[in-house]
Amino acid sequence: MANSWWEIQILGDPALEDTIFWRLDRFGCRGTCSERKGAFFRVRAYLSQIQVQLLDLAALALLLRQDALCVGLPVPGVEWHLIDEEDWASSWKVHWQPQEVGDHLLIYPAWLPIPDTSERLLLRLEPGVAFGTGDHATTRLCLEALEMRLADRSMAKHDPEAEQIVIADIGCGSGILSVGALLLGADRVYAVDTDPLAVKATLENRELNGIAPDRLIVNQGSIERLIEMTNGPVDGIVCNILADIIIDLIPHWTAIVKPTTWGALSGILLDQAKPVADTLEANGWYVTALWKRQDWCCLNIRRS
């Protein structure tokens, strides 16, 4: 079948939710959603047919079984089938509803009517196939860290005399952290991602939220491209990707930081926090706080 996608359905214990999301992310799934089913929860995940074979899916089911057995929880049920591209593009959206994050943000799916009134900052989102809907713990942790850093600006009128705040978003995914930072009061965000589909999604969400192109500058690439884009130090760094990639990137950040630069890093499992923190400290960073949500954590860091 041309342009087909695997729909993977997993029914499991709620205590396994973060582990399952992590496994699916490592597996390369493009979109995920979850819903409660009585005492259990069901995750739907989507992956292009050309990316994996049946044996790969069977291996994923085995890993999920081992994860559950290691912590003494019931083995999740896993099944998969092929759907066409049009069905994939709409099926996961059915279960995704507006979500409040922190004290100020409301993540709002682009296909729903805009509410007449809201006391929160409306972050409209069409993630496409990019990571970042606000549903995953790591994304929420980063948004909450941004809210803390930008607390004085988030609900106040912008002061033209105030010092400009510039942020780098490394691995921007859907652009949710970039857009969230700007809504909360940042002045400019430079965003990069190695995935062209993530760059496309970020550009679309920039337009969807009415953000000027000179406030959210997006390019395909990694830290080398970001250094070219910024042409100077940034005030903050957000990075919500995998721990081993963060460890590789940390030494390169010295080119875009200054003594007051801060950061919020997530995509890190709790048992991965120490090697990330050790690498940070070896490169002149201090971990000021570790926020956790179930198996995931967000490291709040600073230079001085």
C-alpha positions in Angstrom: 0.0 0.0 0.0 1.5 3.4 -1.1 2.0 6.1 1.6 1.0 3.7 4.4 1.7 4.0 8.1 1.9 1.6 10.9 -0.6 2.3 13.7 0.8 0.7 16.9 -1.6 0.3 19.8 -0.4 -0.4 23.3 -2.7 -1.1 26.3 -0.8 -1.0 29.6 -0.6 -0.1 33.2 -0.5 3.7 33.8 2.8 3.4 35.7 4.4 2.3 32.4 3.3 5.3 30.4 6.5 7.3 30.5 8.6 4.2 29.7 6.4 3.4 26.7 6.5 6.9 25.4 10.3 6.8 25.7 10.5 3.5 23.8 8.3 4.8 21.1 10.3 7.9 20.7 13.6 5.9 20.4 11.8 3.6 17.9 11.2 6.6 15.7 7.4 7.1 16.0 6.2 10.3 14.4 3.0 10.9 16.4 1.6 9.6 19.6 -1.5 10.0 21.7 -2.9 8.3 24.8 -6.3 7.8 26.4 -7.6 6.2 29.6 -9.3 2.8 29.3 -10.7 1.9 32.7 -7.7 1.1 35.0 -5.4 1.0 32.0 -4.3 3.5 29.3 -4.0 3.0 25.6 -1.2 4.6 23.5 -1.5 5.0 19.7 1.8 5.6 17.9 2.4 6.1 14.2 5.4 5.2 12.0 5.9 5.2 8.2 5.7 1.7 6.7 9.1 2.1 5.0 10.9 2.7 8.2 10.4 -0.7 9.9 9.7 -4.3 9.1 7.4 -6.8 11.0 10.5 -8.2 12.8 11.2 -4.7 14.1 7.7 -4.3 15.5 8.0 -7.7 17.2 11.3 -6.6 18.8 9.6 -3.5 20.1 6.9 -5.6 21.7 9.6 -7.8 23.3 11.3 -4.7 24.7 8.0 -3.4 26.2 7.4 -6.8 27.7 10.9 -6.8 29.3 10.4 -3.2 30.7 7.2 -4.3 32.4 8.6 -7.5 33.9 11.7 -5.7 35.2 9.4 -3.5 37.4 6.9 -6.2 38.3 4.0 -4.8 36.2 1.6 -6.5 33.9 2.9 -7.0 30.4 1.2 -4.5 28.0 -0.8 -5.7 25.1 0.8 -4.6 21.7 -0.8 -4.8 18.3 -0.2 -3.0 15.0 -1.8 -2.6 11.6 -1.4 -0.5 8.4 -3.5 2.6 7.7 -3.3 5.0 4.7 -1.8 8.4 5.1 -5.1 10.3 5.2 -6.3 8.2 8.1 -3.0 8.6 9.9 -3.1 12.4 9.6 -6.4 12.6 11.4 -6.9 9.5 13.6 -4.5 10.5 16.5 -6.0 14.0 16.7 -9.3 12.7 17.9 -8.0 12.1 21.4 -5.9 15.2 21.8 -7.6 17.9 23.8 -6.5 21.4 25.1 -4.0 21.2 28.0 -3.2 23.7 30.7 0.6 23.9 31.4 2.0 25.8 34.3 0.2 28.9 35.5 -0.2 30.7 32.2 -0.2 28.5 29.0 -3.0 26.7 27.3 -1.9 24.3 24.5 -4.7 24.4 22.0 -5.0 22.1 19.0 -5.1 24.1 15.7 -8.2 22.2 14.4 -10.4 23.3 17.3 -12.4 26.6 17.3 -10.6 29.4 19.2 -12.3 30.0 22.6 -14.1 33.3 23.0 -12.3 34.0 26.3 -9.3 32.6 28.1 -7.3 33.9 31.0 -4.3 31.9 29.7 -1.9 32.5 26.9 -3.2 30.5 24.0 -0.5 28.4 22.2 -2.1 27.0 19.1 -0.4 23.9 17.8 -0.4 21.7 14.7 2.4 19.3 15.3 2.2 17.5 12.0 4.7 14.6 12.4 7.1 16.4 14.7 7.7 15.7 18.3 6.1 18.1 20.8 2.4 18.3 21.6 2.6 19.2 25.3 1.3 15.8 26.2 4.7 14.3 27.1 6.2 15.0 30.5 9.5 16.3 29.1 7.8 19.0 27.0 5.7 20.1 30.0 8.7 20.3 32.2 10.6 22.5 29.7 7.6 24.8 29.4 7.3 25.1 33.1 11.0 25.9 33.4 10.6 28.6 30.7 7.6 30.1 32.6 9.8 30.3 35.8 12.6 32.0 33.9 10.3 34.4 32.2 7.9 34.9 35.1 8.3 38.7 35.2 7.3 39.0 31.6 4.7 36.3 31.0 1.6 38.3 32.0 2.9 41.8 31.8 3.0 44.3 29.0 6.3 44.4 27.2 8.6 47.1 28.3 10.5 48.5 25.3 13.3 49.7 27.7 13.8 46.2 29.1 16.8 44.1 28.1 16.1 41.8 25.1 15.9 38.1 25.9 17.2 35.8 23.2 16.7 32.0 23.4 18.2 29.0 21.5 15.9 26.0 20.9 18.0 23.0 20.0 16.0 20.2 18.5 12.8 22.3 18.2 10.5 19.5 17.0 7.0 21.1 16.5 8.3 24.4 17.8 6.2 24.2 20.9 9.0 25.5 23.2 10.0 28.3 20.8 6.4 29.5 20.5 5.9 29.1 24.3 9.0 31.1 25.1 7.8 34.0 22.9 4.3 34.0 24.3 5.8 34.0 27.8 7.9 37.1 27.0 11.1 36.2 25.2 12.0 38.6 22.4 13.6 36.3 19.9 14.2 32.6 19.5 16.7 30.8 17.2 15.5 27.3 16.5 17.2 24.3 14.8 16.3 20.7 14.1 18.0 18.1 12.0 14.6 16.8 10.8 13.2 18.8 7.9 9.7 17.9 8.9 10.3 19.5 12.3 11.5 22.7 10.6 8.3 22.7 8.5 6.1 22.2 11.6 7.9 25.0 13.5 7.4 27.4 10.6 3.7 26.5 10.3 3.2 27.0 14.1 5.0 30.3 13.9 2.4 31.5 11.4 -0.5 29.9 13.2 0.4 31.9 16.4 0.9 35.1 14.5 4.6 35.4 15.3 6.8 37.6 13.1 9.5 35.7 11.2 12.3 38.0 12.7 11.2 36.8 16.2 11.4 33.1 15.5 14.2 32.2 13.1 14.2 28.5 12.1 16.7 26.4 10.2 17.6 22.8 9.6 20.8 21.7 11.3 22.4 21.4 14.7 24.7 23.4 16.9 27.0 24.5 14.0 24.0 26.0 12.1 22.8 27.6 15.3 26.2 29.3 15.9 26.0 30.8 12.4 22.4 32.0 13.0 22.9 33.7 16.4 26.2 35.5 15.6 26.6 36.1 19.4 25.6 34.8 22.8 22.1 33.9 23.9 20.3 34.4 27.2 18.8 30.9 27.5 19.0 27.5 25.9 16.2 24.9 25.8 16.9 21.4 24.6 14.4 18.6 24.8 16.0 15.6 23.1 17.7 12.4 24.1 20.3 12.4 26.9 23.2 11.0 24.9 22.7 13.7 22.2 22.6 16.4 24.9 25.9 15.1 26.3 27.5 15.3 22.8 26.2 18.9 22.3 27.2 20.4 25.7 30.9 21.1 24.8 29.8 23.1 21.7 27.5 25.5 23.6 30.4 27.6 24.8 30.3 29.4 21.4 26.8 30.8 22.1 26.8 31.5 25.9 27.8 34.3 28.2 28.3 34.4 32.0 24.5 34.9 32.7 23.2 32.3 30.2 20.7 29.7 31.7 19.2 26.6 30.3 16.4 24.0 30.6 17.3 20.5 29.5 14.9 17.5 29.3 14.3 14.3 27.4 16.4 12.8 30.3 15.4 9.8 32.3 16.2 10.0 36.0 18.9 7.4 35.8 20.6 9.4 33.0 20.7 12.6 35.0 24.1 12.1 36.5 26.2 11.6 33.3 24.4 14.7 31.9 25.2 16.7 35.0 28.8 15.5 35.1 29.3 16.7 31.5 27.6 20.0 32.3 29.9 20.7 35.3 33.0 19.7 33.2 32.0 22.4 30.7 31.4 25.3 33.1 27.7 24.8 33.9 25.9 24.5 37.3 22.8 22.4 37.8 20.5 24.7 39.9 17.5 22.4 40.1 16.3 19.0 39.0 12.6 18.8 38.4 11.1 15.3 37.8 7.8 13.9 36.6 7.6 10.1 37.0 10.7 8.7 35.2 11.7 11.9 33.5 13.6 15.0 34.6 14.4 18.5 33.6 17.7 20.0 34.5 17.7 23.8 35.2 21.2 25.1 34.6 23.2 28.3 34.6 26.7 29.5 33.8 27.4 31.5 37.0 
